[in-house]
Amino acid sequence: MEQLWLVGPGRTAHQVDPVYLEQARRLLARTDRPANGAESRDAGWSALDRLSGIAAPVLLVVGNQDVPDVLQAAEFMVNRLPTARLAMMEDVAHLPNMERSAAFDAILRDWLAATGAGGGAENPGHGMDRPGARKR
């Protein structure tokens, strides 16, 4: 499972930042749910037929080294969500926000600025300017 989700099918563990890999291993060790979406399928419901009705801005960020099913799911969703944008990060597997956090943050900041979803003067009350929000 580690090779598949944390490293990706097209790389070896030696090609991945060891600090990221250790952090991801600790995160994975705390996860007790199956990572295959079986819960929703087994429950007999799906939201796939309702994706076209989502009007909120959507950003899908995936790594090009993720498993093929995840890449296909991202393409499926971006083609059905009317306001979706797909950001494909190079040389990243399933946890792009952990593996390449600075690049992920830049993608997110750019998307938030482009959509007006990030708060600030043009969108007060949202994002980091709301009361109680933590800044880093």
N, C-alpha and C positions, 0 to 999 in steps of 0.2 A: 504494500500500500504506500509506503514512504516513497519508493521510486516513482510510482505512478503520479501521486498527488504533489509531492514536494519538489521533486527533481524534474519530472516530466518524462515522457517516453523517448524523447530525442536527445537526452543528455545523460551524463553520469554524475554521481554525487561529487566527484572531483572537479566538476565544472561549475559548481554552485558555491556561493559564499558560505563558508562554514558557520559564521555567526548566524546568518539567516536560517540555515539548516537546523541548528540547535534550537533556535527560538520556535521554529515551525514544528519540530519534534515535540517540544514541551506543549505547544498548543494542541497538537494532535493527540497527545496522551491524555489531555483533559476532555476530549470529545468522546462522548459515549453514544452518539447517534450514528446510524448508518449514513454514509455520504452519497447515497445513490437515489435519493428522493422517493424511496419505497413507501414512506409514510403516507404521502398524498395519493399515490397510485393505489395502495392497499385500502385507503379510506373510500375509494370510489369517486373522487372528485378531482377536477383539474380546472385551472384558470386559463389554460391556453386559448380557449375560444373567446376569452374576454380581453385579450391583450390589446386589440385594436380600439377598445373603449377607454384606454388609459390616456388622459390628456396631459398629465404632468410630465415635465421634462425627465428623461431617463438617460443615464450614462451607464453603458456596459463596458467594463474594463476587463480584458482577458489577456493572458499571456500566450504567445504563439507556441510555447512548449507545453501547454496544458493538454489534457487528454482529448482525443478527437470528439468525444460526445459533448464535452463542454464547449468546444469551439463551434460545433454544429448547433448547439442550443443557443449560443449567443447570436449566430447568424439568423436562426429561426426567430428569435425575439426581436432583433433589430429590424427585421422585415415586416413585423406585425405591430410594433409599437410606433404610433405615428410621429412621436417626437424624439425617438431614440437616436443616440449616437453611439457608435462602437469604436472604442479605442483599443487597438491591438498593440500590446507591449512586446518588444523583441527580447528574446532570450530570457523569458520568464515563464514559470509554470503556473500552478493553481493559486498562489497567494501573491499576486503582484504588489499589493500594498505593503507586504512584509519584505519581499525579495528585493524590490527596487522602490523603496519608500519615497525617495526624493522625486523620482520620475513620476510615480503614481500621484504624489501631491501636486506636481505641476500640471498634470492632465486634469485632475479634479479642480484645481484653482481656475484653470483656463475655461473649463466647462461651466463652472459656477459663474464666472464673470460673463461668459457669452449668453447664458440663459437668464441671468439676473436672479438666480436661485441662491446666491451666496450671502445675502444680506447686504449690509452697507446702506448708504444714503438712498439709493434708488429702490431698495426693498427693505424698509425698516421692519423690525420685529422678527426677522428670520435670521438664521445662521448665528454667528458668534456674537452679534451685538444684542442678543436678547438677554434679559435678566437671568442670572444663574448659569449662563453658558461659561464653560471653562476655556481659557485661552492658553496656548502653550508658547 
